Amino acid sequence: VLGFYLQYWGLLPVFISYPIATLIGLGVSRLLIRFAGARPLQELPDLKVYVRRLEDYYFQMVIYLRLSPVLPFTMMNVFLASLPVKIWWYILGSMVGMLPRTLLFFWFGMNARDLWEFAKQPTLEGVWQLTPFVLVLLSLAGLVYIGKKVFREKTRVNPNI
């Protein structure tokens, strides 16, 4: 809607609200986890080793989780709040991951009239409609890559864990 009415000027309130929204989402999710009596993932004995290995990939993981148009933001907030993600990596990763989707939807808003005409009379020039699928595949590929790195490493026996 902002793209339709304000064109590129509509990006300004979005960029101001992104960090605020991510902080609110993380804070509310952490409160929800505490209120529900759930333990963070790094405190679960079976997951402690994997969470520790995942620490090197938090920034990338946040980007890939935010990039996917099919993963619900609220559930990703709760998931990420259950990990010891550094706040600045969380905010920056969220902004970087949400940026392609935001620009795509702004483009849709700015070109709504043309898109409506395309919907009425489709042509082969509408290949851009595959963009959401490309974002899903890119997100999935990144998450699988991180998962392989984290779960492939041999589990080391550490008495401090």
DSSP file with accessible surface (Angstrom, degrees, kcal/mol):
  #  RESIDUE AA STRUCTURE BP1 BP2  ACC     N-H-->O    O-->H-N    N-H-->O    O-->H-N    TCO  KAPPA ALPHA  PHI   PSI    X-CA   Y-CA   Z-CA
    1    1 A V     >        0   0  134      0, 0.0     4,-2.5     0, 0.0     5,-0.3   0.000 360.0 360.0 360.0 -43.4    0.0    0.0    0.0
    2    2 A L  H  >> +     0   0   65      1,-0.2     4,-2.9     2,-0.2     5,-0.6   0.894 360.0  51.8 -63.1 -37.9    2.8    2.4    0.8
    3    3 A G  H  >5S+     0   0    2      3,-0.2     4,-1.0     1,-0.2    -1,-0.2   0.891 110.9  48.1 -64.3 -37.9    4.5    1.6   -2.5
    4    4 A F  H  45S+     0   0   58      2,-0.1    -2,-0.2     1,-0.1    -1,-0.2   0.942 124.7  27.8 -67.5 -47.6    1.3    2.3   -4.3
    5    5 A Y  H  <5S+     0   0  172     -4,-2.5    -2,-0.2     1,-0.1    -3,-0.2   0.857 135.8  24.5 -86.6 -38.2    0.6    5.6   -2.6
    6    6 A L  H ><5S-     0   0   82     -4,-2.9     3,-1.5    -5,-0.3     4,-0.2   0.480  83.9-158.8-108.3  -5.9    4.0    7.0   -1.6
    7    7 A Q  G ><<S-     0   0   81     -4,-1.0     3,-1.4    -5,-0.6    -1,-0.3  -0.295  74.2 -11.8  57.1-136.5    6.3    5.2   -4.2
    8    8 A Y  G >  S+     0   0  156      1,-0.3     3,-1.8     2,-0.2     4,-0.4   0.766 130.1  70.5 -68.3 -23.9    9.9    5.1   -2.9
    9    9 A W  G X  S+     0   0  204     -3,-1.5     3,-1.0     1,-0.3    -1,-0.3   0.766  85.9  70.0 -62.6 -22.4    9.1    7.6   -0.1
   10   10 A G  G <> S+     0   0    0     -3,-1.4     4,-0.9    -8,-0.3    -1,-0.3   0.673  84.1  69.8 -69.4 -16.0    7.1    4.8    1.5
   11   11 A L  H <> S+     0   0   21     -3,-1.8     4,-2.8    -4,-0.2     5,-0.3   0.811  84.7  70.5 -70.5 -28.1   10.3    2.9    2.3
   12   12 A L  H <> S+     0   0  103     -3,-1.0     4,-1.8    -4,-0.4     5,-0.2   0.947 100.3  42.5 -58.4 -52.7   11.3    5.5    4.9
   13   13 A P  H  > S+     0   0   59      0, 0.0     4,-2.2     0, 0.0    -1,-0.2   0.864 114.0  54.4 -64.1 -28.8    8.7    4.5    7.5
   14   14 A V  H  X S+     0   0   21     -4,-0.9     4,-2.1     2,-0.2    -2,-0.2   0.946 108.3  47.1 -67.5 -45.8    9.4    0.9    6.8
   15   15 A F  H  < S+     0   0   78     -4,-2.8    -1,-0.2     1,-0.2    -3,-0.1   0.807 113.9  48.8 -67.8 -27.8   13.1    1.3    7.5
   16   16 A I  H  X S+     0   0  101     -4,-1.8     4,-0.8    -5,-0.3    -1,-0.2   0.887 114.8  44.6 -74.4 -38.2   12.4    3.2   10.7
   17   17 A S  H  X S+     0   0   54     -4,-2.2     4,-3.3    -5,-0.2     5,-0.3   0.749  96.3  76.4 -80.9 -23.6    9.9    0.6   11.8
   18   18 A Y  H  X S+     0   0   29     -4,-2.1     4,-2.6     1,-0.2     5,-0.2   0.947  99.0  40.3 -54.4 -55.7   12.0   -2.5   11.0
   19   19 A P  H  > S+     0   0   37      0, 0.0     4,-2.2     0, 0.0    -1,-0.2   0.909 117.4  50.2 -64.3 -36.1   14.4   -2.3   13.9
   20   20 A I  H  X S+     0   0   93     -4,-0.8     4,-2.5     1,-0.2    -2,-0.2   0.940 112.2  47.0 -65.1 -44.7   11.6   -1.3   16.3
   21   21 A A  H  X S+     0   0   56     -4,-3.3     4,-2.9     1,-0.2    -1,-0.2   0.893 111.5  50.7 -65.3 -39.2    9.4   -4.2   15.2
   22   22 A T  H  X S+     0   0    7     -4,-2.6     4,-2.5    -5,-0.3    -1,-0.2   0.910 111.6  47.9 -67.1 -39.4   12.2   -6.8   15.4
   23   23 A L  H  X S+     0   0   79     -4,-2.2     4,-2.7    -5,-0.2    -2,-0.2   0.915 113.5  47.2 -65.7 -42.4   13.0   -5.6   19.0
   24   24 A I  H  X S+     0   0  102     -4,-2.5     4,-2.9     2,-0.2     5,-0.3   0.936 112.8  49.6 -63.4 -45.7    9.4   -5.8   20.0
   25   25 A G  H  X S+     0   0   12     -4,-2.9     4,-2.1     1,-0.2    -2,-0.2   0.920 114.0  44.8 -60.0 -43.3    9.0   -9.2   18.4
   26   26 A L  H  X S+     0   0    4     -4,-2.5     4,-2.5    -5,-0.2    -1,-0.2   0.934 114.9  48.0 -66.9 -44.7   12.1  -10.6   20.2
   27   27 A G  H  X S+     0   0   34     -4,-2.7     4,-2.3     2,-0.2    -2,-0.2   0.934 113.7  45.7 -63.2 -46.5   11.2   -9.0   23.5
   28   28 A V  H  X S+     0   0   87     -4,-2.9     4,-2.6     1,-0.2    -1,-0.2   0.902 112.8  51.7 -64.0 -39.5    7.6  -10.3   23.4
   29   29 A S  H  X S+     0   0    6     -4,-2.1     4,-2.5    -5,-0.3    -1,-0.2   0.907 109.0  49.6 -64.8 -40.9    8.8  -13.7   22.3
   30   30 A R  H  X S+     0   0   82     -4,-2.5     4,-2.3     2,-0.2    -1,-0.2   0.905 112.2  48.4 -64.9 -39.6   11.3  -13.9   25.2
   31   31 A L  H  X S+     0   0  105     -4,-2.3     4,-3.1     2,-0.2    -2,-0.2   0.908 110.4  51.7 -64.1 -40.6    8.5  -12.9   27.6
   32   32 A L  H  X S+     0   0   92     -4,-2.6     4,-2.5     2,-0.2     6,-0.2   0.915 109.3  49.7 -62.1 -42.5    6.2  -15.6   26.1
   33   33 A I  H  X>S+     0   0   19     -4,-2.5     5,-1.8     2,-0.2     4,-0.5   0.935 114.7  44.3 -62.7 -45.4    8.9  -18.2   26.5
   34   34 A R  H ><5S+     0   0  180     -4,-2.3     3,-1.0     1,-0.2    -2,-0.2   0.922 113.6  50.0 -64.7 -44.8    9.4  -17.2   30.2
   35   35 A F  H 3<5S+     0   0  185     -4,-3.1    -1,-0.2     1,-0.3    -2,-0.2   0.879 109.6  51.5 -62.3 -37.6    5.7  -17.0   30.9
   36   36 A A  H 3<5S-     0   0   75     -4,-2.5    -1,-0.3    -5,-0.2    -2,-0.2   0.591 111.8-122.3 -76.1  -9.5    5.1  -20.4   29.4
   37   37 A G  T <<5 +     0   0   62     -3,-1.0    -3,-0.2    -4,-0.5     2,-0.2   0.649  60.4 149.4  77.8  14.3    7.8  -21.9   31.6
   38   38 A A      < -     0   0   54     -5,-1.8    -1,-0.2    -6,-0.2    -2,-0.1  -0.490  43.0-128.4 -80.0 150.9    9.8  -23.1   28.5
   39   39 A R        -     0   0  134     -2,-0.2     5,-0.1    -3,-0.1    -1,-0.0  -0.766  28.2-102.0 -96.0 145.6   13.6  -23.3   28.7
   40   40 A P    >   -     0   0   33      0, 0.0     3,-1.9     0, 0.0     4,-0.4  -0.287  36.7-110.6 -59.0 152.7   15.8  -21.8   26.0
   41   41 A L  G >  S+     0   0   38     41,-2.0     3,-1.4     1,-0.3     6,-0.2   0.824 115.4  62.3 -59.4 -33.5   17.1  -24.4   23.6
   42   42 A Q  G 3  S+     0   0   58     40,-0.7    -1,-0.3     1,-0.3    41,-0.1   0.673  99.3  57.4 -70.2 -12.1   20.7  -24.0   24.8
   43   43 A E  G <  S+     0   0   95     -3,-1.9    -1,-0.3     4,-0.1    -2,-0.2   0.542  82.6  96.7 -92.3  -6.9   19.5  -25.3   28.2
   44   44 A L  S X> S-     0   0   50     -3,-1.4     4,-1.6    -4,-0.4     3,-1.3  -0.722  72.7-141.8 -84.3 123.0   18.1  -28.5   26.8
   45   45 A P  T 34 S+     0   0   92      0, 0.0     4,-0.5     0, 0.0     3,-0.2   0.861  98.2  51.4 -55.5 -39.0   20.7  -31.3   27.3
   46   46 A D  T 34 S+     0   0  143      1,-0.2     4,-0.2     2,-0.1     3,-0.0   0.742 119.2  36.1 -72.2 -21.8   20.0  -33.0   24.0
   47   47 A L  T <> S+     0   0   64     -3,-1.3     4,-2.7    -6,-0.2     5,-0.3   0.541  88.2  95.1-107.2  -8.6   20.4  -29.7   22.0
   48   48 A K  H  X S+     0   0   61     -4,-1.6     4,-2.1     1,-0.2     5,-0.2   0.889  87.1  47.6 -54.5 -44.5   23.1  -28.0   23.9
   49   49 A V  H  > S+     0   0   27     -4,-0.5     4,-2.0     1,-0.2    -1,-0.2   0.930 114.1  46.8 -65.2 -42.6   25.9  -29.2   21.6
   50   50 A Y  H  > S+     0   0   68     -4,-0.2     4,-2.0     1,-0.2    -2,-0.2   0.891 110.4  51.8 -70.1 -38.0   24.0  -28.3   18.4
   51   51 A V  H  X S+     0   0    8     -4,-2.7     4,-0.9     1,-0.2    -1,-0.2   0.914 109.1  51.5 -64.3 -39.5   23.0  -24.8   19.7
   52   52 A R  H >< S+     0   0  110     -4,-2.1     3,-0.6    -5,-0.3     4,-0.3   0.910 111.1  47.2 -63.8 -40.9   26.7  -24.2   20.5
   53   53 A R  H >< S+     0   0   18     -4,-2.0     3,-0.8     1,-0.2    -1,-0.2   0.841 106.8  59.0 -67.8 -32.3   27.7  -25.2   17.0
   54   54 A L  H >< S+     0   0   23     -4,-2.0     3,-2.5     1,-0.2     4,-0.4   0.716  81.8  86.3 -71.3 -17.9   24.9  -23.0   15.5
   55   55 A E  G X< S+     0   0   91     -4,-0.9     3,-1.0    -3,-0.6     4,-0.3   0.821  83.3  57.1 -55.1 -34.6   26.4  -19.9   17.2
   56   56 A D  G <  S+     0   0  137     -3,-0.8    -1,-0.3    -4,-0.3     4,-0.2   0.646 111.8  43.0 -70.5 -13.5   28.7  -19.3   14.2
   57   57 A Y  G <> S+     0   0   31     -3,-2.5     4,-3.0    -4,-0.2    -1,-0.2   0.258  76.6 108.6-117.5  10.0   25.8  -19.2   11.9
   58   58 A Y  H <> S+     0   0   15     -3,-1.0     4,-2.8    -4,-0.4     5,-0.2   0.918  81.5  48.8 -56.9 -47.9   23.2  -17.1   13.8
   59   59 A F  H  > S+     0   0   62     -4,-0.3     4,-2.1     1,-0.2    -1,-0.2   0.954 115.7  43.2 -59.2 -49.3   23.5  -14.0   11.5
   60   60 A Q  H  > S+     0   0   78      1,-0.2     4,-2.6     2,-0.2    -1,-0.2   0.905 113.2  53.1 -61.8 -41.9   23.1  -16.1    8.3
   61   61 A M  H  X S+     0   0   10     -4,-3.0     4,-2.8     1,-0.2     5,-0.2   0.918 107.3  50.8 -62.8 -42.0   20.3  -18.2    9.8
   62   62 A V  H  X S+     0   0    0     -4,-2.8     4,-2.3    -5,-0.2     5,-0.2   0.931 110.6  50.3 -61.6 -42.8   18.3  -15.0   10.7
   63   63 A I  H  X S+     0   0   32     -4,-2.1     4,-2.0    -5,-0.2    -2,-0.2   0.954 113.1  44.8 -59.8 -50.5   18.7  -13.7    7.2
   64   64 A Y  H  X S+     0   0   57     -4,-2.6     4,-1.3     1,-0.2    -1,-0.2   0.889 112.8  51.1 -64.1 -37.9   17.5  -17.0    5.6
   65   65 A L  H  < S+     0   0   12     -4,-2.8    -1,-0.2    -5,-0.2    -2,-0.2   0.888 114.7  43.3 -66.5 -37.4   14.6  -17.3    8.1
   66   66 A R  H  < S+     0   0    3     -4,-2.3    -2,-0.2    -5,-0.2    -1,-0.2   0.771 107.4  61.6 -77.4 -26.2   13.5  -13.7    7.3
   67   67 A L  H  < S+     0   0    9     -4,-2.0    -2,-0.2    -5,-0.2    -1,-0.2   0.865  83.0  90.4 -69.6 -34.4   14.0  -14.2    3.6
   68   68 A S     <  -     0   0    4     -4,-1.3     3,-0.5     1,-0.2    68,-0.1  -0.435  62.5-157.1 -70.0 125.6   11.5  -17.0    3.2
   69   69 A P  S    S+     0   0   42      0, 0.0    -1,-0.2     0, 0.0    64,-0.1   0.557  90.3  55.4 -78.0  -4.5    8.0  -15.7    2.4
   70   70 A V  S    S+     0   0  101     62,-0.1    -2,-0.1     2,-0.1    -3,-0.0   0.621  83.6  90.0-103.4 -14.0    6.4  -18.9    3.8
   71   71 A L  S    S-     0   0   47     -3,-0.5     2,-0.2    -6,-0.2     3,-0.0  -0.732  83.0-120.6 -84.8 124.8    7.9  -18.9    7.3
   72   72 A P     >  -     0   0   73      0, 0.0     4,-2.0     0, 0.0     5,-0.2  -0.453  12.2-140.7 -68.5 131.4    5.6  -17.1    9.7
   73   73 A F  H  > S+     0   0   66      1,-0.2     4,-2.5    -2,-0.2     5,-0.2   0.875  98.6  55.2 -59.0 -42.2    7.4  -14.2   11.4
   74   74 A T  H  > S+     0   0   99      1,-0.2     4,-2.1     2,-0.2    -1,-0.2   0.934 109.2  45.7 -61.7 -44.1    5.9  -14.8   14.8
   75   75 A M  H  > S+     0   0  111      1,-0.2     4,-2.6     2,-0.2    -1,-0.2   0.878 112.3  51.6 -67.8 -35.1    7.0  -18.4   15.0
   76   76 A M  H  X S+     0   0   27     -4,-2.0     4,-3.0     2,-0.2     5,-0.2   0.876 107.3  53.9 -68.8 -34.9   10.5  -17.4   13.8
   77   77 A N  H  X S+     0   0   20     -4,-2.5     4,-2.3     2,-0.2    -2,-0.2   0.939 111.2  45.2 -60.4 -45.8   10.6  -14.7   16.6
   78   78 A V  H  X S+     0   0   37     -4,-2.1     4,-1.0     2,-0.2    -2,-0.2   0.932 114.4  48.6 -65.0 -44.6    9.8  -17.3   19.2
   79   79 A F  H >< S+     0   0   73     -4,-2.6     3,-0.8     1,-0.2    -2,-0.2   0.952 114.8  44.2 -60.0 -49.0   12.3  -19.8   17.7
   80   80 A L  H ><>S+     0   0    0     -4,-3.0     3,-1.4     1,-0.3     5,-0.6   0.836 108.0  58.9 -68.6 -29.6   15.1  -17.1   17.6
   81   81 A A  H 3<5S+     0   0   11     -4,-2.3    -1,-0.3     1,-0.3    -2,-0.2   0.732  98.4  60.5 -69.9 -19.6   14.2  -15.9   21.1
   82   82 A S  T <<5S+     0   0   14     -4,-1.0   -41,-2.0    -3,-0.8   -40,-0.7   0.436  99.6  69.7 -86.9   2.4   14.9  -19.4   22.4
   83   83 A L  T < 5S-     0   0    4     -3,-1.4     2,-2.1   -43,-0.2   -32,-0.0  -0.853  94.1-111.4-114.3 155.5   18.5  -19.1   21.1
   84   84 A P  T   5 +     0   0   49      0, 0.0     2,-0.3     0, 0.0    -3,-0.1  -0.293  54.4 164.8 -83.0  59.8   21.3  -16.9   22.5
   85   85 A V      < -     0   0    6     -2,-2.1     2,-0.2    -5,-0.6    -2,-0.0  -0.589  42.8-114.0 -78.9 133.9   21.3  -14.7   19.4
   86   86 A K     >  -     0   0  147     -2,-0.3     4,-2.3     1,-0.1     3,-0.3  -0.474  24.2-127.0 -67.1 137.4   23.2  -11.4   19.9
   87   87 A I  H  > S+     0   0   58      1,-0.2     4,-2.6     2,-0.2     5,-0.2   0.860 105.8  49.4 -58.9 -40.7   20.7   -8.5   19.6
   88   88 A W  H  > S+     0   0  196      1,-0.2     4,-2.6     2,-0.2     5,-0.3   0.879 111.5  48.9 -71.2 -35.6   22.6   -6.6   16.9
   89   89 A W  H  > S+     0   0  121     -3,-0.3     4,-2.7     2,-0.2     5,-0.3   0.885 111.7  51.3 -66.3 -37.3   23.0   -9.7   14.7
   90   90 A Y  H  X S+     0   0    0     -4,-2.3     4,-2.3     2,-0.2    -2,-0.2   0.944 114.0  42.2 -63.3 -48.2   19.3  -10.3   15.2
   91   91 A I  H  X S+     0   0   13     -4,-2.6     4,-2.5     2,-0.2    -2,-0.2   0.953 119.1  43.3 -65.2 -49.8   18.3   -6.8   14.1
   92   92 A L  H  X S+     0   0   84     -4,-2.6     4,-2.8     1,-0.2     5,-0.2   0.931 115.3  48.6 -64.5 -44.6   20.8   -6.6   11.2
   93   93 A G  H  X S+     0   0    0     -4,-2.7     4,-2.6    -5,-0.3    -1,-0.2   0.900 111.7  50.6 -61.7 -39.6   20.0  -10.1   10.0
   94   94 A S  H  X S+     0   0    0     -4,-2.3     4,-2.4    -5,-0.3    -1,-0.2   0.929 112.2  46.4 -64.0 -44.2   16.3   -9.4   10.2
   95   95 A M  H  X S+     0   0   52     -4,-2.5     4,-1.5     2,-0.2    -2,-0.2   0.930 114.8  46.0 -65.3 -44.5   16.6   -6.2    8.2
   96   96 A V  H  < S+     0   0   64     -4,-2.8    -2,-0.2     1,-0.2    -1,-0.2   0.923 115.8  46.8 -64.4 -42.2   18.9   -7.8    5.5
   97   97 A G  H  < S+     0   0    0     -4,-2.6     4,-0.5    -5,-0.2    -2,-0.2   0.851 115.2  44.6 -69.6 -34.2   16.6  -10.8    5.2
   98   98 A M  H  X S+     0   0   11     -4,-2.4     4,-2.6    -5,-0.2    -1,-0.2   0.703  94.5  81.6 -83.5 -18.1   13.4   -8.8    5.0
   99   99 A L  H  X S+     0   0   60     -4,-1.5     4,-3.0     1,-0.2     5,-0.3   0.913  88.9  49.5 -57.8 -48.9   14.8   -6.3    2.6
  100  100 A P  H  > S+     0   0   51      0, 0.0     4,-2.4     0, 0.0    -1,-0.2   0.929 114.2  46.3 -60.1 -39.9   14.3   -8.3   -0.7
  101  101 A R  H  > S+     0   0   41     -4,-0.5     4,-2.7     2,-0.2     5,-0.2   0.917 112.9  50.0 -66.1 -41.9   10.7   -9.1    0.3
  102  102 A T  H  X S+     0   0   17     -4,-2.6     4,-2.6     1,-0.2     5,-0.2   0.941 112.1  46.7 -62.3 -46.7   10.0   -5.5    1.2
  103  103 A L  H  X S+     0   0   76     -4,-3.0     4,-2.5     2,-0.2    -1,-0.2   0.899 111.7  52.4 -63.3 -38.1   11.4   -4.2   -2.1
  104  104 A L  H  X S+     0   0   24     -4,-2.4     4,-2.4    -5,-0.3    -2,-0.2   0.947 111.9  44.6 -61.9 -46.9    9.5   -6.9   -4.0
  105  105 A F  H  X S+     0   0  117     -4,-2.7     4,-2.5     2,-0.2    -2,-0.2   0.856 112.0  52.7 -69.5 -33.0    6.2   -5.8   -2.3
  106  106 A F  H  X S+     0   0   17     -4,-2.6     4,-3.0    -5,-0.2     5,-0.2   0.920 108.9  50.2 -63.9 -41.2    7.0   -2.1   -2.9
  107  107 A W  H  X S+     0   0   97     -4,-2.5     4,-1.8     1,-0.2    -2,-0.2   0.924 109.5  51.0 -61.9 -42.7    7.6   -2.9   -6.5
  108  108 A F  H  < S+     0   0   45     -4,-2.4     7,-0.2     1,-0.2    -1,-0.2   0.929 112.7  46.5 -58.4 -45.3    4.2   -4.7   -6.6
  109  109 A G  H >< S+     0   0   13     -4,-2.5     3,-1.2     1,-0.2     4,-0.2   0.915 112.4  49.0 -64.6 -42.1    2.6   -1.7   -5.0
  110  110 A M  H 3< S+     0   0   34     -4,-3.0    -1,-0.2     1,-0.3     3,-0.2   0.790 120.3  37.7 -68.1 -26.8    4.3    0.8   -7.3
  111  111 A N  T 3X S+     0   0   41     -4,-1.8     4,-2.7    -5,-0.2    -1,-0.3   0.012  77.2 124.7-112.6  26.7    3.3   -1.3  -10.4
  112  112 A A  H <> S+     0   0   34     -3,-1.2     4,-2.4     1,-0.2     5,-0.2   0.876  73.7  51.4 -58.1 -40.7   -0.2   -2.4   -9.2
  113  113 A R  H  > S+     0   0  174     -4,-0.2     4,-2.0     1,-0.2    -1,-0.2   0.936 112.6  45.1 -64.0 -44.8   -1.9   -1.0  -12.3
  114  114 A D  H  > S+     0   0  108      1,-0.2     4,-2.4     2,-0.2    -2,-0.2   0.890 112.4  52.1 -65.5 -38.4    0.4   -2.8  -14.6
  115  115 A L  H  X S+     0   0   32     -4,-2.7     4,-2.5    -7,-0.2    -1,-0.2   0.881 107.4  52.4 -65.8 -36.9    0.1   -6.0  -12.6
  116  116 A W  H  X S+     0   0  160     -4,-2.4     4,-1.8    -5,-0.2    -2,-0.2   0.916 109.7  48.9 -65.4 -40.0   -3.7   -5.8  -12.8
  117  117 A E  H  X S+     0   0   98     -4,-2.0     4,-2.1     1,-0.2    -2,-0.2   0.904 110.8  50.8 -64.5 -40.2   -3.4   -5.5  -16.5
  118  118 A F  H  < S+     0   0   33     -4,-2.4    -2,-0.2     1,-0.2    -1,-0.2   0.905 107.1  53.8 -63.9 -39.6   -1.1   -8.5  -16.6
  119  119 A A  H  < S+     0   0   64     -4,-2.5    -1,-0.2     1,-0.2    -2,-0.2   0.869 110.8  46.6 -63.3 -33.9   -3.5  -10.5  -14.5
  120  120 A K  H  < S+     0   0  117     -4,-1.8    -1,-0.2     1,-0.3    -2,-0.2   0.858 131.7  18.7 -75.6 -35.6   -6.3   -9.8  -17.0
  121  121 A Q  S  < S-     0   0  149     -4,-2.1    -1,-0.3    -5,-0.2    -2,-0.1  -0.701  84.4-159.5-136.9  84.9   -4.1  -10.6  -20.0
  122  122 A P        +     0   0   94      0, 0.0     2,-0.3     0, 0.0    -3,-0.1  -0.298  12.8 178.2 -68.7 148.0   -1.0  -12.8  -19.0
  123  123 A T    >   -     0   0   76      0, 0.0     3,-1.5     0, 0.0    -2,-0.0  -0.850  46.5 -97.9-136.5 174.0    2.0  -13.0  -21.2
  124  124 A L  G >  S+     0   0  166     -2,-0.3     3,-0.6     1,-0.3     0, 0.0   0.640 111.9  78.9 -70.2 -11.5    5.4  -14.7  -21.0
  125  125 A E  G >  S+     0   0  170      1,-0.2     3,-0.6     2,-0.1    -1,-0.3   0.599  72.4  83.3 -72.4  -5.0    6.9  -11.4  -19.8
  126  126 A G  G X   +     0   0    8     -3,-1.5     3,-1.9     1,-0.2    -1,-0.2   0.071  47.2 121.2 -89.0  28.6    5.5  -12.2  -16.3
  127  127 A V  G X   +     0   0   97     -3,-0.6     3,-2.5     1,-0.3    -1,-0.2   0.797  58.0  78.0 -62.0 -25.8    8.4  -14.4  -15.3
  128  128 A W  G X  S+     0   0   72     -3,-0.6     3,-2.0     1,-0.3    -1,-0.3   0.712  74.6  79.2 -57.3 -18.2    9.0  -12.0  -12.4
  129  129 A Q  G <  S+     0   0   89     -3,-1.9     4,-0.3     1,-0.3    -1,-0.3   0.682  80.1  67.8 -65.6 -14.9    6.1  -13.8  -10.7
  130  130 A L  G <> S+     0   0   95     -3,-2.5     4,-2.2     1,-0.2     3,-0.5   0.550  71.6  97.8 -79.7  -5.9    8.5  -16.6   -9.8
  131  131 A T  H <> S+     0   0   47     -3,-2.0     4,-2.6     1,-0.2     5,-0.2   0.888  78.7  52.1 -53.3 -47.1   10.4  -14.3   -7.4
  132  132 A P  H  > S+     0   0   42      0, 0.0     4,-2.2     0, 0.0    -1,-0.2   0.910 110.3  49.8 -58.5 -37.3    8.6  -15.6   -4.3
  133  133 A F  H  > S+     0   0  135     -3,-0.5     4,-2.5    -4,-0.3    -2,-0.2   0.893 109.3  51.3 -67.0 -38.1    9.5  -19.2   -5.3
  134  134 A V  H  X S+     0   0   87     -4,-2.2     4,-2.8     2,-0.2     5,-0.2   0.920 109.4  50.8 -64.1 -41.2   13.1  -18.1   -5.8
  135  135 A L  H  X S+     0   0   17     -4,-2.6     4,-2.7     2,-0.2     5,-0.2   0.909 110.3  49.5 -62.9 -40.6   13.1  -16.6   -2.3
  136  136 A V  H  X S+     0   0   37     -4,-2.2     4,-2.8    -5,-0.2     5,-0.2   0.941 113.1  46.3 -62.9 -45.8   11.7  -19.8   -0.8
  137  137 A L  H  X S+     0   0  114     -4,-2.5     4,-2.8     2,-0.2    -2,-0.2   0.912 113.2  48.9 -64.8 -41.3   14.4  -21.9   -2.6
  138  138 A L  H  X S+     0   0   91     -4,-2.8     4,-2.4     2,-0.2    -1,-0.2   0.935 113.6  46.9 -63.8 -44.7   17.2  -19.5   -1.6
  139  139 A S  H  X S+     0   0    2     -4,-2.7     4,-2.4    -5,-0.2    -2,-0.2   0.936 114.0  47.3 -61.2 -47.4   16.0  -19.5    2.0
  140  140 A L  H  X S+     0   0   98     -4,-2.8     4,-2.7    -5,-0.2     5,-0.2   0.926 110.9  51.3 -62.3 -43.9   15.7  -23.3    2.1
  141  141 A A  H  X S+     0   0   61     -4,-2.8     4,-2.3    -5,-0.2    -1,-0.2   0.921 111.4  48.1 -61.3 -43.0   19.1  -23.8    0.5
  142  142 A G  H  X S+     0   0    5     -4,-2.4     4,-2.3     1,-0.2    -1,-0.2   0.916 112.7  47.4 -64.3 -42.8   20.7  -21.5    3.1
  143  143 A L  H  X S+     0   0   45     -4,-2.4     4,-2.7     2,-0.2    -2,-0.2   0.891 111.9  50.0 -67.8 -37.6   19.0  -23.2    6.0
  144  144 A V  H  X S+     0   0   71     -4,-2.7     4,-2.8    -5,-0.2     5,-0.2   0.919 109.7  52.3 -65.0 -41.3   19.9  -26.7    4.7
  145  145 A Y  H  X S+     0   0  118     -4,-2.3     4,-2.1    -5,-0.2    -2,-0.2   0.941 112.6  43.9 -58.4 -48.8   23.5  -25.6    4.3
  146  146 A I  H  X S+     0   0    4     -4,-2.3     4,-2.6     1,-0.2     5,-0.2   0.931 112.7  52.6 -63.9 -44.0   23.6  -24.3    7.9
  147  147 A G  H  X S+     0   0   23     -4,-2.7     4,-2.8     1,-0.2     5,-0.3   0.915 109.0  49.5 -58.8 -42.7   21.9  -27.5    9.2
  148  148 A K  H  X S+     0   0  116     -4,-2.8     4,-1.8     1,-0.2     5,-0.2   0.914 111.4  49.1 -63.2 -42.1   24.4  -29.7    7.4
  149  149 A K  H  X S+     0   0   83     -4,-2.1     4,-0.9    -5,-0.2    -2,-0.2   0.923 116.2  42.4 -62.7 -43.9   27.3  -27.8    8.9
  150  150 A V  H  < S+     0   0    2     -4,-2.6    -2,-0.2     1,-0.2    -1,-0.2   0.920 122.3  36.1 -72.0 -43.9   25.9  -27.9   12.4
  151  151 A F  H  < S+     0   0  123     -4,-2.8    -1,-0.2    -5,-0.2    -2,-0.2   0.642 108.9  63.5 -89.5 -12.6   24.7  -31.5   12.4
  152  152 A R  H  < S+     0   0  180     -4,-1.8    -1,-0.2    -5,-0.3    -2,-0.2   0.826  79.1  96.9 -80.4 -31.8   27.6  -33.0   10.4
  153  153 A E  S  < S-     0   0   68     -4,-0.9     2,-0.1    -5,-0.2  -100,-0.0  -0.290  87.7-104.8 -58.7 141.6   30.3  -32.2   12.8
  154  154 A K        -     0   0  182      1,-0.1     2,-0.4     0, 0.0    -1,-0.1  -0.437  36.0-110.3 -68.2 138.4   31.2  -35.1   15.1
  155  155 A T        -     0   0   84     -2,-0.1     2,-0.4    -4,-0.1    -1,-0.1  -0.588  32.4-148.9 -72.6 124.8   29.9  -34.7   18.6
  156  156 A R        -     0   0  175     -2,-0.4     2,-0.6  -107,-0.0    -1,-0.0  -0.789  15.1-122.1 -96.1 139.5   32.7  -34.1   20.9
  157  157 A V        +     0   0  146     -2,-0.4     3,-0.0     2,-0.0    -1,-0.0  -0.688  37.7 173.7 -82.0 120.7   32.5  -35.4   24.5
  158  158 A N    >   -     0   0   65     -2,-0.6     3,-1.7     1,-0.1    -2,-0.0  -0.972  27.7-155.3-132.1 116.9   32.9  -32.4   26.7
  159  159 A P  T 3  S+     0   0  123      0, 0.0    -1,-0.1     0, 0.0    -2,-0.0   0.713  93.1  64.5 -67.4 -15.2   32.4  -32.8   30.5
  160  160 A N  T 3         0   0  144     -3,-0.0    -3,-0.0     0, 0.0     0, 0.0   0.524 360.0 360.0 -83.1  -7.2   31.5  -29.0   30.8
  161  161 A I    <         0   0   61     -3,-1.7  -112,-0.0  -116,-0.0    -3,-0.0  -0.573 360.0 360.0 -81.2 360.0   28.4  -29.4   28.7
